[in-house]
Amino acid sequence: MNYTFLHPQYFLLLLLLIPMIAWYIWKQNTAHATLQISSTRFFSLVKKSRKTYLRHLPFVFRVLSIIFLITALARPQSSNQLRNVTSEGIDIIVSLDISGSMQAMDFKPNRLEAAKEVAIEFIKGRPSDRMGLVIFAAESFTQCPLTLDHNVLINLFRDVRIGMLEDGTAIGMGLATAVNRIKDSDAKSKVIILLSDGENNRGQIAPLTAAEIARTFGVRVYTIGVGTIGMAPFPINTVFGQQVQEMEVKIDEPMLTEIAELTGGQYFRATDRQALEGIYREIDAMEKNKIEIQEYTRHAEEFVLFALLALLFLLLEIILRNTVLRTLP
């Protein structure tokens, strides 16, 4: 609840209190008569009356009465703002390659961990969209169906690791599973972000067949090829322990490009983490959801309370001046 004043200019009247207080102080210092006596020792033995401490109360009440009266004149109002948010959300599924080659260390700490961290930041930036996660290697699996509970989705993203599925790269299966999860959505826009670092070598469904299915259901696919150009460091388990060897990076870019073009999406190549972050920002900009916000403001008058307080302090002043603090002429 917010408080505003309809006529705030009335607060300028508070400046009148300055000469009023100054005049009161001057009057208190000059209003006492003088009396010559030989000694004040006798008066020091006399206890001060309560009236001595209370004599300024009427003036204090008058000042408070004026302050509350001016506040009432300024017309204080409370306001409640109601927001009606209408969102035309976008459903997005990330289809993530978790094959063994995602252990390559051309991304820090490796391709899979970098892909997970960047995707999580992307999820956090789209709170009004339903999102899900499909993982694939030699087969595919729905790690998280479409959901608005992004905390659950992020936790499931963090649980993804290499070895959860049999090794291999079934791009067609990864795309087909994602299409199956999103095809019945009634969202304005249905999007799949498919990320892979290799060539299709497993699965019963060809990647371009899965792309045709995606196009049939109006699903747009953005494909991302992950890996440096040329060679990349890769951890290898040997009898002497884990060693790092340079291995050739093989990404079927023509196939990933054709999938994207067939479905109205776009292909991107990420050679490092910064490039991957830029790709997600670009996809985020292209897939903006429509949010309509209508605000309603309701005002309520609050001057009555201040007017009653002003009246209360005025009555207290009058009562004190005519009873306890009454002065005789």
Secondary structure, DSSP 8 states (H G I E B T S, - for coil): -EEEES-GGGGGGGGGHHHHHHHHHHHHHHS------S--HHHHTS---HHHHHTTHHHHHHHHHHHHHHHHHT-EEEEEEEEEEEEE-EEEEEEEE-SGGGG-TTSSS-HHHHHHHHHHHHHHT-TTS-EEEEEESSSEEEEEEEES-HHHHHHHHHH--TTSS-SS--HHHHHHHHHHHHTT---SEEEEEEEESS-----SS-HHHHHHHHHHTTEEEEEEEES-SSEEEEEEEETTEEEEEEEE----HHHHHHHHHHHT--EEEESSHHHHHHHHHHHHHHS--EEEEEEEEEEEE-HHHHHHHHHHHHHHHHHHHHTTT----
